[in-house]
Amino acid sequence: MAAHIKPLVLHAHATGPNPIKVAIALESLKVPFVVKHWDFSDDPNTGVKGAMFLKINENGRVPALEDPNTGIVSWESGACINYIRRVYDKGNTIGPPGDSAQDLVDFEKWEYFLLTTLGPMTGQTNWFRHYHPQKNEDALKRYEAQTYRCYDVLEEQLKKTGATSILGARVTAVDYHFEPWVRQYSFAGLSLDRYPLIAKWLGIMETREEVREAYYKIKGSK
Ligand SMILES: N[C@@H](CCC(=O)N[C@@H](CS)C(=O)NCC(=O)O)C(=O)O
């Protein structure tokens, strides 16, 4: 794939999980890309809330993805990955494993479940555990419980697929969406003791080459 493609620019942060998903998708398809790191400040030149970055993403969050081959700029990890799939995955290696109407819905329902529920609930758990200026045990309990509820749903799904991938059949972009968020369980102060299949799935994902390479490009370690 690589030879005639100009490297895409992935705007990222060294620790946030959302840019990593996009990096995994690009790695999986062998689409060349460079990473530009931003910090979480409003510094006009370096921050995601600063003037320079807001010209790329007016929502002031990473990831954002610039494609010099098409002139397209995307942001929101879901939009970035779906753009990558449409343009660079003509053979459908990371999209829905089947082409029935149910296969397409299955792909989207898990993608949206991560984007709207498991990701944000984990993010709020992190927030109230590590960053909220005042202790707020009620909020922390609420978001922990909601994240565990998502783990319950995922564990049940993995019972159906044998835990080698979320949709079964093969690894897809859905797994790429989940991996960086589920990997944060320990940082979020959560445990996988009650979730053996999530632990198994995560172990498989962590050793995949595209995942290791993506972490290396974003964080400098695998
Ligand atoms: N729904 C967005 C979330 C993006 C997001 O929250 N990114 C975090 C890093 S993982 C961020 O940029 N945070 C900066 C901030 O909160 O100021 C997506 O899926 O891309």
The ligand as an SDF file (V2000), in Angstrom:
LIG
                    3D

 20 19  0  0  0  0  0  0  0  0999 V2000
  -15.2340   11.3870   21.2170 N   0  0  0  0  0  0  0  0  0  0  0  0
  -13.8940   11.7860   20.8780 C   0  0  0  0  0  0  0  0  0  0  0  0
  -13.1240   12.0560   22.1350 C   0  0  0  0  0  0  0  0  0  0  0  0
  -11.7940   12.7420   21.9190 C   0  0  0  0  0  0  0  0  0  0  0  0
  -11.1420   13.0290   23.2330 C   0  0  0  0  0  0  0  0  0  0  0  0
  -11.8010   13.1700   24.2820 O   0  0  0  0  0  0  0  0  0  0  0  0
   -9.8190   13.0940   23.2070 N   0  0  0  0  0  0  0  0  0  0  0  0
   -9.0670   13.4070   24.4150 C   0  0  0  0  0  0  0  0  0  0  0  0
   -7.7600   12.6020   24.3940 C   0  0  0  0  0  0  0  0  0  0  0  0
   -8.0440   10.8630   24.3590 S   0  0  0  0  0  0  0  0  0  0  0  0
   -8.7190   14.8810   24.4170 C   0  0  0  0  0  0  0  0  0  0  0  0
   -8.3350   15.4110   23.3980 O   0  0  0  0  0  0  0  0  0  0  0  0
   -8.8320   15.5450   25.5680 N   0  0  0  0  0  0  0  0  0  0  0  0
   -8.4510   16.9230   25.6530 C   0  0  0  0  0  0  0  0  0  0  0  0
   -9.2860   17.6860   26.6000 C   0  0  0  0  0  0  0  0  0  0  0  0
  -10.1630   17.1040   27.2320 O   0  0  0  0  0  0  0  0  0  0  0  0
   -9.0580   18.8950   26.6950 O   0  0  0  0  0  0  0  0  0  0  0  0
  -13.2030   10.7180   19.9980 C   0  0  0  0  0  0  0  0  0  0  0  0
  -13.6270    9.5560   20.0350 O   0  0  0  0  0  0  0  0  0  0  0  0
  -12.2640   11.0640   19.2790 O   0  0  0  0  0  0  0  0  0  0  0  0
  1  2  1  0
  2  3  1  0
  2 18  1  0
  3  4  1  0
  4  5  1  0
  5  6  2  0
  5  7  1  0
  7  8  1  0
  8  9  1  0
  8 11  1  0
  9 10  1  0
 11 12  2  0
 11 13  1  0
 13 14  1  0
 14 15  1  0
 15 16  2  0
 15 17  1  0
 18 19  2  0
 18 20  1  0
M  END
$$$$
